Amino acid sequence: MRGRQTVEALVATINARNVPGMIVGEGDVWIAEATLDYGGGAVYQTVFIFEMREGEIATETAYWAEPFPAPDRHAAWVEHLDD
């Protein structure tokens, strides 16, 4: 997508509850985590990478993943976040 108006038009169509998480960054690169709950069991963990130019977002890269249980072979190293 290109342009603020295109992004704003898309965001206006999204019906999700956004639960912000960690935000870190400095200068021209910022990273934000969030949980997007679309209802009906559709919950996604998201990561947004913002590249800034002159104080405004120049590019945004976003990744979405549905939460999933760790495989048994990883059980010794994982921690369940909902416990």
Stockholm file with secondary structure:
# STOCKHOLM 1.0

chainA/1-83         MRGRQTVEALVATINARNVPGMIVGEGDVWIAEATLDYGGGAVYQTVFIFEMREGEIATETAYWAEPFPAPDRHAAWVEHLDD
#=GR chainA/1-83 SS CCSHHHHHHHHHHCCCEEEEEEEEEETTEEEEEEEEECSTTCEEEEEEEEEEETTEEEEEEEEEECCCCCCGGGTTTCCCTTC
#=GC SS_cons        CCSHHHHHHHHHHCCCEEEEEEEEEETTEEEEEEEEECSTTCEEEEEEEEEEETTEEEEEEEEEECCCCCCGGGTTTCCCTTC
//
